[in-house]
Amino acid sequence: MGKRKSAKAPPKRGAEKLATVFSCPFCNHDNSVECRMDRKNQIGEASCRICQEKFSTSIDALSDPIDVYSDWIDECERANNVA
């Protein structure tokens, strides 16, 4: 007598990758803002290729490019509410 065949395990899903290119809050071009992470100096920088706007913020070991972009958007909203 033979063994029963076991059911195949479901395929593993890969982790979803977060975006590193975003739309610019100033010129509204899609995929024009690129975020760079300098983990050695703990600085994250977001810059637009079209209108040359730049934003930099401090980061930690767990920060991702989306965090730098979100900080930029939050800072823009804060500046608009003050004025």
C-alpha positions in Angstrom: 0.0 0.0 0.0 1.2 3.5 -0.8 0.9 6.7 1.0 -1.7 9.3 0.1 -0.5 12.2 -1.9 -0.4 15.4 0.2 -1.9 18.6 -1.1 0.5 21.1 -2.5 1.1 24.1 -0.3 -0.3 27.3 -1.7 2.3 29.5 -3.5 4.0 32.1 -1.4 3.1 35.7 -2.2 6.0 38.2 -2.5 5.9 41.3 -0.5 4.5 44.3 -2.3 7.1 46.8 -3.2 6.5 50.4 -2.3 6.8 53.1 -4.9 9.9 55.3 -5.1 8.6 57.7 -7.8 5.7 60.0 -7.1 3.8 63.0 -8.6 5.0 66.5 -7.8 2.8 68.6 -5.5 4.0 71.8 -7.3 3.9 71.1 -11.0 1.5 68.1 -10.9 3.6 65.9 -13.3 3.2 62.2 -12.7 6.2 60.1 -11.8 8.5 63.1 -11.6 9.5 63.1 -7.9 12.3 60.7 -7.0 13.2 60.0 -3.4 16.8 59.2 -2.4 17.8 57.8 0.9 21.2 58.5 2.4 21.2 56.1 5.3 24.8 56.9 6.3 24.0 60.5 6.9 20.3 59.8 7.9 18.9 62.2 5.2 16.1 61.6 2.8 15.7 63.8 -0.2 12.8 64.2 -2.6 13.3 66.1 -5.8 11.2 66.8 -8.9 12.9 66.3 -12.3 10.6 68.8 -14.0 10.4 71.9 -11.8 13.6 71.2 -9.7 11.8 71.5 -6.3 13.6 69.7 -3.5 12.8 68.6 0.0 15.0 66.9 2.5 14.2 65.5 6.0 15.9 63.4 8.6 15.3 59.6 8.4 15.9 56.6 10.6 16.6 52.9 9.8 12.9 52.1 9.2 12.2 55.0 6.8 11.1 54.3 3.2 10.9 56.7 0.2 7.1 57.0 0.8 7.8 58.4 4.2 10.0 61.2 2.8 7.3 62.0 0.2 4.6 62.0 2.9 6.7 64.4 5.0 7.0 66.7 2.0 3.2 66.7 1.4 2.6 67.3 5.1 5.0 70.2 5.1 3.3 71.7 2.0 -0.1 71.5 3.7 1.3 73.1 6.9 2.7 76.0 4.8 -0.6 76.5 3.0 -2.6 76.6 6.3 -0.3 79.2 7.9 -0.6 81.6 4.9 
